[in-house]
Amino acid sequence: MATNLKVTQIKSVISEKQNQRDTLRSLGLKRIGHTVVKADNPVNRGYIKTVAHLVSVEEISE
């Protein structure tokens, strides 16, 4: 079974650094409350670690 990550933006990017704004965009998040499902791999884990204070993460299995 493949594991996925459900990532939801919970805070605003106002007053955050540009690299954190870019990381949220690369995850596909555009606004507070927006949720995306991403594959659980080292790249996405690194993105999430960079913006951990702005998102909530749940592991889901297919």
C-alpha positions in Angstrom: 0.0 0.0 0.0 1.2 3.4 -0.9 1.1 6.1 1.8 0.1 9.7 0.9 0.2 12.9 2.9 -2.8 15.2 3.2 -1.4 18.7 3.6 -3.6 21.6 4.7 -2.5 25.2 4.9 -3.5 26.6 8.3 -1.7 29.9 8.5 -1.2 32.9 6.2 2.0 33.5 4.3 1.9 37.2 5.1 5.2 38.3 6.7 6.8 34.9 5.9 10.1 34.6 3.9 10.0 34.3 0.2 11.4 30.7 0.2 8.5 29.6 2.5 6.0 31.2 0.1 7.6 29.4 -2.8 7.6 26.1 -0.9 3.8 26.4 -0.3 3.3 27.1 -4.0 5.4 24.1 -5.0 3.2 21.9 -2.7 0.2 23.3 -4.5 -1.2 25.3 -1.6 -2.8 28.7 -2.5 -4.8 29.8 0.5 -5.7 29.1 4.1 -7.9 25.9 4.3 -6.7 24.6 1.0 -5.8 20.9 1.1 -3.7 18.8 -1.3 -2.7 15.1 -1.3 0.9 14.4 -2.0 3.0 11.2 -2.2 5.0 10.4 0.9 8.6 10.8 -0.4 11.8 12.6 0.9 11.2 15.6 -1.4 7.7 16.3 -0.1 8.8 15.6 3.5 11.5 18.3 3.1 9.0 20.8 1.7 6.7 20.1 4.7 9.6 20.5 7.2 10.3 23.9 5.7 6.8 25.2 6.3 5.8 23.0 9.2 4.5 26.0 11.2 2.1 26.9 8.3 0.6 23.5 7.5 -1.0 20.5 9.1 -0.2 17.1 7.9 -2.1 13.7 8.0 -0.9 10.4 6.7 -3.5 8.6 4.6 -3.2 5.2 3.0 -4.8 4.1 -0.3 
